[in-house]
């Protein structure tokens, strides 16, 4: 075992869980586990859907790599549990994780910081009357996007082209969340950009341009289809690539993220303006995932990336000396 791997101690890779993204999480987690084992790390799989988190303490795990996605994985809840257990973990802390999981709260932070995001309307659970739903296209225009604000992986999302589709779109979104986010549709190019590090040391990796069939970058195309085109280098002019990276690092820091993350954006076709869509604090690590692809373009292998993220595992409140 090399010195770096040994310094990591006994590591649990959290995967699976109980969210709608369980299947993807298992793919991410198994990829991470294989990579860490190949580097000599004493790593084991740990599925919170089948094992109690208190077992992490009982089994003397010293670090946790969070490969969970969605609720109870990247929404601050498991991060809070690990804080109480005193076990350092990868990725953002409790507050940043909770904010980023809620796309409406994320947008509020970005707007307060002067960062660009599409216009939106939030429909709370008691505002889902047919008359209220029909007003939304008058406010945002058509087409628009309807999505659950606290779900990921394009689950429950509908691109609405006309008034008649609004009710079904809202009904679908409420299967995953009692509230509904309706968002202005930005016609243009979909981009994503990962960030590594924390605070002033946070740095953006190369931008990826996504070209999905018919512009439909859904759950199937994200994780299981080979039809989606990923371009890294992005093909953007150098000054635009740099601007995307600047915006993404500012967005990451405004939310208080640490460790790693990945921002999704749109570049509007008619004027080239960029719009932030969301920040992922526990991005995918599957064979189709984008952070490893971008890291590879920056000369960082999948195995090196996993080791780096694990080395950056931390707690919100590090224990004081002698405590």
Secondary structure, DSSP 8 states (H G I E B T S, - for coil): --HHHHHT-EEEEE---SSTTHHHHHHHHHHHHHHHHHTT-EEEEE-TTTS-THHHHHTT--EEEE---STTTSSSHHHHHHHHHT-EESS--HHHHHHHHSHHHHHHHHHHTT--B--EEEE-TT---HHHHHHHHHHH-SSEEEE-TT--TTTT-EEE-SGGGHHHHHHHHTTT-SSEEEEE---EEEEEEEEESSGGG-EE---EEEE-GGG---HHHHHT-S--EEESS----HHHHHHHHHHHHHHHHHTT--SEEEEEEEEETTT--EEEEEEESS---STT-HHHHHHHHTT--HHHHHHHHHHT-B-SS---TT-
